[in-house]
Each structure stands twice: as structure tokens, then as C-alpha cells.
Amino acid sequence: MTYRSLIAATCRKCGDLVAPASLKRDTHTWSGFQYLCLGCSRRHGREYAQTAQGRAVWQRRQSGPNQLPHSHYRAAHKRTEQARGKAADQQCYCGAKAHSWALLPLVPCLKDGPFRYSLDPMDYIAMCRPHHSAWDHAFARLKEPV
């Protein structure tokens, strides 16, 4: 057993002793940041999102130059959802309930910002979350925009 695994750290909000790896650095404080356990961090984030300052930060992230790359990507997924239904109503190829629509690797696609998308709803396949993530990582180099 290593010395590092014996060390416990204290959450700044609830005072519980937890492993240092399970503390999260939270930035929504007047002093800059604090270390909180995961439960307190989630609770603190929800409380912050309900304040006027938290809503203003969220709105800034959703508008202006940050919104434009996302708007075309979201519109493509909305078009797919209108044409083929929600991904949650479909099944992944593994048999599990699907979570989202994944872009097929060898179809011509557009790129706007960090996202690749297609205008054709038939270029997507419904996948569960683990397979969608693995799929995107495996075919990242094949999905080059045309």
C-alpha cells in the first residue's frame, strides 16, 4: 500500500474525509476555487446555475461566436430526429437501448467548428453511449470533411 493511498482530504463544504482523487476543483466561489467532494460539487453547481450570475455565464456560452458552430450541428441532428425519430426509441447494434445518432464513417460530411455532420438523415445510425464514443474514436481519421 502506497503512502498516497493512505492520505485523506477534506471537502471544504461538508467536511467529509475522502480520497484526494475524488475531490473536484470547483471554481464558482468569490476566492477563485475550492476543493469539494463530488456530491457537494454537483449540488454547488446546481445552486450556482440558479443564480443570476450563473445564468448569465450560461447564456454567454450559448450565444455569439460559441453558438454558430453548434447551430449547424444541432440543426442536422434535429433534421435526423424529425425524419427518423428519436434515437432513444431505437436499438443500438449491440441490442441495448440507443442514446444518440452517430455519423457513419465513410459518408461525405461537413465540418463546422469541432463538429462533423451530414445533411442527409440516412447518414446516421442509432447507438448506445459506449459504442458511440468508441465509434467516434475509431473512425476519427476517416471522417474528414469534403
Summary of the structure (lengths in Angstrom):
residues: 146
radius of gyration: 20.6
end to end distance: 53.3
largest distance: 57.0
contacts: 347
relative contact order: 0.10
helix: 46%
strand: 19%
